[in-house]
Amino acid sequence: MQLQTHPDKTREADLEIVDGRRQRSERSRAAIITATLNLLEDGDFAPTAKKIAEEAGVGLRSFFRHFEDMDALFEAVDQHIRHHYETLFDRPYRDDCLETRIADIVTDRSEAYERLKKMMLSTQAQLWRSQTLQKNYARNQKNLRNHLEKWVPELKAVPTANRESVHAAASFEMWHRLRHHQKLNITDARASVIAMLTGLIV
């Protein structure tokens, strides 16, 4: 005697299997992104796919099922954290005096640079070999530039050489030089950047 299987129950079972696979796949993908961020935070600024897979607890084949290459991973990581890091630089404009606005934006940027330092150093370490990182870096630099010029509209009236020097002085590269290479504490580094911006604009 042949047992009859109800079609609706069969469909439900198939859907549960598909849904379970999808959830496992999403968990593996999320684990890879988290593992990448953890390695960067631990100071490994250019982790390999093998090391990321080991940190995530997945096989290397599983890694490449989710991300065909490192650029695909970089794009996924950026999408995962982009809203977070963009909000760190997005102070709304206030109509204060120029000196106050310069001090405020230097404080904001320095706090963001300190929080994102390892991510930004990782980007710099791998920028030369990744089109995705180059694209995202260019986008972020444009956004930072636009925000600074909106926050300090006086920049439009200064000579081009001064304006470009202001953007260089307000950059992460300058901040990292002051903090890491010149060994300044945060307060002194901020004072140095404020002095540069004020001298170039006023």
Secondary structure by P-SEA (a helix, b strand, c coil): cbbbbcaaaaaaaaaaaaaaaaaaaaaaaaaaaaaaaaaaaaccccccaaaaaaaacccaaaaaaacccaaaaaaaaaaacaaaaaaaaccccccccaaaaaaaaaaaaaaaaaaaaaaaaaaaacccccaaaaaaaaaaaaaaaaaaaaaccccccccaaaaaaaaaaacaaaaaaacccccccaaaaaaaaaaaaaaacc
